[in-house]
Amino acid sequence: MEMDMNTGMLWFDNDPKIDFSVKILRAAEYYQRKYGQTPNVCFVHPSMNIEMPPKSIGVDVQVNQMIQPNHFWLGVKQGSLGV
């Protein structure tokens, strides 16, 4: 699958006690505080136990072999306007 994001923030979370969607939410909140815009895409390794986060956070989760397990690559899709 092609990645449609040029730059992003790499987030690591290997805590087995935290749900996947909570990890995405935490990473997205940090991204928003740090960069002043909300990410709308997150790439993860296919081996991760993926559950889609609530639509309310607006992050499209996609799998990609290039991402290491327990890592989340968040950013804004090319052609998207950050909010």
Sequence and secondary structure as in RCSB ss.txt:
>XXXX:A:sequence
MEMDMNTGMLWFDNDPKIDFSVKILRAAEYYQRKYGQTPNVCFVHPSMNIEMPPKSIGVDVQVNQMIQPNHFWLG
VKQGSLGV
>XXXX:A:secstr
     S  EEEE   TTS HHHHHHHHHHHHHHHHSS   EEEE TTS      GGG  EEEE TTS TTEEEEE
  TT    
